[in-house]
Amino acid sequence: MSAAVKYTLGRVGLFVAVLAALWFVEMNMFLRLMVALISSAALSFFLLRNWRDEMAGEMAEASERRRAEKDRLRTALAGEDEPGAEPDAERRDG
């Protein structure tokens, strides 16, 4: 399972757990949802740190792979264009 899926499910699960804990507290439903959202965000900062770091590492690796692939493609395209195309100055001198 990817780190992004684990982290997302962890965040949703934490929100549901906090909302369940607040279910029996007398307050407006909108306020209860907002308190659960803010509390779960704060708790996830501490409780889900390892999954968040793992997800950030996977995202950085994917970004580096995309950058390397883009550089490889640019190099390949530049290499294909050079042999077939002669600059105007060389044609005039030769």
Backbone as ProteinMPNN parsed JSONL, in Angstrom:
{"seq_chain_A": "MSAAVKYTLGRVGLFVAVLAALWFVEMNMFLRLMVALISSAALSFFLLRNWRDEMAGEMAEASERRRAEKDRLRTALAGEDEPGAEPDAERRDG", "coords_chain_A": {"N_chain_A": [[0.86, -1.172, 0.0], [0.578, 2.196, -0.827], [2.308, 5.016, 0.578], [0.905, 7.395, 0.521], [-1.769, 6.6, 0.428], [-1.984, 5.251, 2.87], [-1.489, 7.387, 4.651], [-3.616, 9.128, 4.016], [-5.853, 7.527, 4.657], [-5.313, 7.258, 7.356], [-5.622, 9.913, 8.234], [-8.366, 10.315, 7.693], [-9.461, 8.31, 9.299], [-8.628, 9.193, 11.825], [-10.07, 11.582, 11.997], [-12.698, 10.562, 12.022], [-12.605, 9.123, 14.419], [-12.216, 11.166, 16.331], [-14.538, 12.609, 15.882], [-16.42, 10.697, 16.653], [-15.808, 10.557, 19.355], [-16.654, 13.058, 20.148], [-19.337, 12.885, 19.759], [-21.3, 12.602, 21.74], [-21.257, 14.942, 23.081], [-22.861, 17.92, 23.953], [-23.501, 20.072, 21.518], [-23.72, 22.221, 18.648], [-24.114, 20.64, 15.466], [-22.557, 21.48, 13.251], [-20.52, 22.906, 14.572], [-19.448, 20.806, 16.05], [-18.412, 19.216, 13.976], [-16.467, 20.991, 12.971], [-14.747, 21.276, 15.192], [-13.89, 18.635, 15.405], [-12.548, 18.387, 12.964], [-10.438, 20.287, 13.178], [-9.172, 19.364, 15.497], [-8.42, 16.751, 14.747], [-6.636, 17.351, 12.705], [-4.584, 18.616, 14.124], [-3.814, 16.531, 15.832], [-2.976, 14.631, 13.957], [-0.655, 15.751, 13.045], [1.209, 15.063, 14.946], [0.753, 12.292, 15.484], [0.783, 10.949, 13.027], [3.246, 11.309, 11.888], [5.374, 9.666, 10.903], [4.217, 8.339, 8.692], [3.606, 10.557, 7.134], [6.175, 11.563, 6.582], [7.17, 9.392, 5.149], [5.466, 9.451, 2.93], [6.184, 11.939, 1.87], [8.805, 11.374, 1.125], [8.376, 9.443, -0.891], [7.048, 11.052, -2.742], [9.071, 12.868, -3.371], [10.948, 11.163, -4.563], [9.48, 10.332, -6.815], [9.217, 12.77, -8.122], [11.892, 13.303, -8.712], [12.429, 11.161, -10.442], [10.708, 11.859, -12.573], [11.901, 14.266, -13.349], [14.45, 13.368, -14.166], [13.696, 11.698, -16.278], [12.547, 13.582, -17.995], [14.827, 15.15, -18.573], [16.346, 13.2, -19.884], [14.755, 12.706, -22.132], [14.808, 15.252, -23.337], [17.529, 15.419, -23.953], [17.756, 13.291, -25.74], [16.075, 14.178, -27.798], [17.402, 16.513, -28.558], [19.765, 15.402, -29.466], [18.921, 13.969, -31.695], [18.182, 15.986, -33.401], [20.548, 17.371, -34.032], [22.433, 15.843, -35.823], [21.092, 15.712, -38.362], [20.516, 18.321, -39.095], [22.132, 20.956, -40.528], [24.032, 23.78, -39.656], [23.544, 27.106, -41.012], [25.876, 28.596, -41.427], [27.928, 26.705, -41.774], [27.21, 25.508, -44.185], [27.521, 27.589, -45.991], [30.239, 28.163, -45.739], [31.4, 25.756, -46.573]], "CA_chain_A": [[0.0, 0.0, 0.0], [1.422, 3.379, -0.915], [2.328, 5.861, 1.772], [-0.148, 8.411, 0.398], [-3.035, 5.964, 0.795], [-1.941, 5.028, 4.324], [-1.619, 8.675, 5.333], [-4.979, 9.63, 3.811], [-6.751, 6.719, 5.483], [-5.035, 7.62, 8.746], [-6.253, 11.199, 8.514], [-9.818, 10.114, 7.733], [-9.751, 7.519, 10.5], [-8.463, 10.049, 12.998], [-11.224, 12.488, 12.019], [-13.875, 9.791, 12.445], [-12.436, 8.789, 15.836], [-12.463, 12.376, 17.126], [-15.963, 12.913, 15.755], [-17.135, 9.728, 17.493], [-15.602, 10.954, 20.754], [-17.448, 14.266, 20.395], [-20.729, 12.645, 19.383], [-22.213, 12.731, 22.885], [-21.107, 16.28, 23.656], [-23.946, 18.793, 23.529], [-23.125, 21.257, 20.748], [-24.233, 22.274, 17.287], [-23.453, 19.648, 14.609], [-21.515, 22.167, 12.488], [-19.426, 23.174, 15.501], [-18.847, 19.504, 16.358], [-17.595, 18.843, 12.812], [-15.302, 21.874, 12.9], [-13.839, 20.9, 16.283], [-13.298, 17.351, 15.024], [-11.617, 18.632, 11.867], [-9.248, 20.98, 13.689], [-8.489, 18.472, 16.447], [-7.787, 15.65, 14.026], [-5.481, 17.908, 11.995], [-3.514, 18.822, 15.102], [-3.342, 15.217, 16.285], [-2.275, 13.947, 12.877], [0.683, 16.332, 12.948], [2.079, 14.305, 15.849], [0.549, 10.845, 15.445], [1.012, 10.381, 11.694], [4.492, 11.894, 11.389], [6.146, 8.693, 10.123], [3.544, 8.132, 7.405], [3.745, 11.794, 6.365], [7.549, 11.6, 6.091], [7.279, 8.351, 4.124], [4.771, 9.957, 1.756], [7.004, 13.007, 1.3], [9.932, 10.72, 0.464], [7.891, 8.859, -2.14], [6.764, 12.143, -3.674], [10.355, 13.41, -3.816], [11.512, 10.186, -5.498], [8.715, 10.405, -8.059], [9.58, 14.031, -8.767], [13.247, 13.138, -9.258], [12.312, 10.278, -11.609], [10.129, 12.643, -13.666], [12.906, 15.224, -13.798], [15.469, 12.623, -14.898], [13.099, 11.257, -17.547], [12.415, 14.769, -18.828], [16.168, 15.478, -19.051], [16.741, 12.171, -20.844], [14.019, 12.952, -23.372], [15.336, 16.469, -23.961], [18.828, 15.075, -24.519], [17.523, 12.449, -26.911], [15.534, 15.022, -28.862], [18.472, 17.404, -29.018], [20.72, 14.567, -30.196], [18.343, 13.598, -32.99], [18.102, 17.171, -34.246], [21.867, 17.855, -34.42], [23.074, 15.259, -37.0], [20.378, 15.954, -39.603], [20.408, 19.743, -39.402], [23.419, 21.65, -40.621], [23.879, 25.235, -39.498], [23.702, 27.885, -42.245], [27.256, 29.053, -41.586], [28.749, 25.609, -42.285], [26.863, 25.296, -45.584], [28.076, 28.701, -46.781], [31.704, 28.054, -45.759], [31.828, 24.52, -47.216]], "C_chain_A": [[0.907, 1.235, 0.0], [1.286, 4.234, 0.349], [1.231, 6.916, 1.716], [-1.505, 7.843, 0.804], [-3.084, 5.731, 2.303], [-2.161, 6.332, 5.081], [-3.035, 9.23, 5.208], [-5.978, 8.851, 4.652], [-6.541, 6.998, 6.97], [-5.689, 8.929, 9.134], [-7.765, 11.063, 8.626], [-10.212, 9.342, 8.983], [-9.641, 8.334, 11.771], [-9.621, 11.035, 13.118], [-12.472, 11.769, 12.527], [-13.79, 9.459, 13.935], [-12.723, 10.008, 16.718], [-13.936, 12.755, 17.058], [-16.794, 11.964, 16.61], [-16.984, 10.084, 18.967], [-16.441, 12.175, 21.115], [-18.945, 14.064, 20.178], [-21.707, 12.91, 20.533], [-22.079, 14.072, 23.597], [-22.21, 17.164, 23.084], [-23.383, 20.044, 22.85], [-23.729, 21.143, 19.36], [-23.444, 21.286, 16.418], [-22.324, 20.277, 13.798], [-20.295, 22.448, 13.363], [-18.698, 21.883, 15.857], [-17.944, 19.05, 15.211], [-16.338, 19.698, 12.716], [-14.283, 21.548, 13.982], [-13.15, 19.584, 15.955], [-12.267, 17.534, 13.919], [-10.318, 19.265, 12.367], [-8.465, 20.081, 14.638], [-7.778, 17.331, 15.733], [-6.582, 16.13, 13.229], [-4.308, 18.106, 12.937], [-2.945, 17.479, 15.585], [-2.555, 14.49, 15.196], [-0.869, 14.497, 12.691], [1.664, 15.55, 13.813], [1.966, 12.797, 15.641], [0.906, 10.208, 14.106], [2.3, 10.901, 11.059], [5.265, 10.926, 10.499], [5.525, 8.471, 8.748], [3.671, 9.371, 6.518], [5.156, 11.905, 5.786], [7.77, 10.57, 4.988], [6.622, 8.817, 2.822], [5.589, 11.058, 1.08], [8.218, 12.426, 0.58], [9.532, 10.102, -0.86], [7.605, 9.938, -3.181], [8.056, 12.748, -4.212], [11.019, 12.468, -4.82], [10.792, 10.236, -6.846], [9.053, 11.679, -8.823], [10.962, 13.927, -9.403], [13.234, 12.224, -10.482], [11.746, 11.034, -12.806], [11.138, 13.632, -14.229], [13.99, 14.53, -14.616], [14.939, 12.151, -16.246], [12.946, 12.43, -18.507], [13.774, 15.18, -19.403], [16.638, 14.478, -20.098], [16.043, 12.387, -22.177], [14.517, 14.204, -24.092], [16.68, 16.197, -24.623], [18.665, 14.242, -25.781], [16.984, 13.271, -28.072], [16.586, 15.974, -29.411], [19.495, 16.625, -29.834], [20.202, 14.171, -31.557], [18.324, 14.785, -33.937], [19.471, 17.582, -34.781], [22.428, 17.186, -35.674], [22.389, 15.612, -38.313], [20.363, 17.412, -40.019], [21.789, 20.366, -39.409], [23.182, 23.137, -40.451], [24.152, 25.952, -40.805], [25.139, 28.296, -42.483], [28.135, 27.955, -42.168], [28.454, 25.376, -43.76], [27.471, 26.375, -46.481], [29.601, 28.587, -46.89], [32.163, 26.87, -46.574], [31.515, 24.47, -48.605]], "O_chain_A": [[1.884, 1.297, 0.746], [0.29, 4.171, 1.07], [0.683, 7.292, 2.752], [-2.298, 8.526, 1.451], [-4.107, 5.983, 2.94], [-2.93, 6.375, 6.041], [-3.592, 9.741, 6.179], [-6.851, 9.44, 5.289], [-7.494, 6.974, 7.75], [-6.246, 9.054, 10.225], [-8.38, 11.621, 9.535], [-11.188, 9.687, 9.648], [-10.453, 8.192, 12.686], [-10.101, 11.294, 14.221], [-13.211, 12.3, 13.356], [-14.8, 9.511, 14.638], [-13.4, 9.889, 17.739], [-14.519, 13.173, 18.058], [-17.772, 12.386, 17.228], [-17.928, 9.929, 19.743], [-16.887, 12.311, 22.254], [-19.732, 14.986, 20.394], [-22.817, 13.391, 20.307], [-22.732, 14.3, 24.616], [-22.462, 17.157, 21.879], [-22.863, 20.947, 23.506], [-24.193, 20.075, 18.96], [-22.241, 21.115, 16.613], [-21.253, 19.685, 13.665], [-19.161, 22.244, 12.93], [-17.471, 21.867, 15.955], [-16.84, 18.558, 15.445], [-15.261, 19.186, 12.412], [-13.08, 21.546, 13.719], [-11.953, 19.432, 16.203], [-11.216, 16.893, 13.944], [-9.227, 18.819, 12.012], [-7.235, 20.04, 14.588], [-6.65, 16.985, 16.084], [-5.604, 15.396, 13.089], [-3.168, 17.799, 12.59], [-1.732, 17.327, 15.725], [-1.574, 13.807, 15.49], [0.018, 13.78, 12.226], [2.829, 15.395, 13.445], [2.98, 12.099, 15.625], [1.292, 9.04, 14.064], [2.427, 10.928, 9.835], [5.762, 11.324, 9.445], [6.239, 8.421, 7.746], [3.825, 9.256, 5.302], [5.321, 12.296, 4.63], [8.47, 10.838, 4.011], [7.163, 8.599, 1.738], [5.675, 11.102, -0.147], [8.616, 12.936, -0.467], [10.26, 10.218, -1.846], [7.888, 9.755, -4.365], [8.128, 13.104, -5.388], [11.588, 12.92, -5.814], [11.431, 10.187, -7.897], [9.161, 11.656, -10.049], [11.172, 14.412, -10.515], [13.947, 12.48, -11.452], [12.234, 10.88, -13.926], [11.224, 13.816, -15.443], [14.407, 15.048, -15.652], [15.654, 12.2, -17.247], [13.188, 12.286, -19.706], [13.87, 15.519, -20.582], [17.258, 14.862, -21.09], [16.664, 12.267, -23.233], [14.634, 14.213, -25.318], [16.945, 16.682, -25.723], [19.358, 14.465, -26.774], [17.4, 13.075, -29.214], [16.64, 16.208, -30.618], [20.036, 17.154, -30.804], [20.989, 14.049, -32.495], [18.439, 14.611, -35.15], [19.55, 18.101, -35.894], [22.881, 17.913, -36.558], [23.083, 15.798, -39.312], [20.208, 17.706, -41.204], [22.519, 20.308, -38.42], [22.249, 23.695, -41.028], [24.919, 25.455, -41.629], [25.583, 28.342, -43.63], [29.011, 28.245, -42.984], [29.373, 25.071, -44.52], [27.885, 26.091, -47.605], [30.191, 28.859, -47.936], [33.211, 26.943, -47.215], [31.82, 23.482, -49.272]]}, "name": "protein", "num_of_chains": 1, "seq": "MSAAVKYTLGRVGLFVAVLAALWFVEMNMFLRLMVALISSAALSFFLLRNWRDEMAGEMAEASERRRAEKDRLRTALAGEDEPGAEPDAERRDG"}
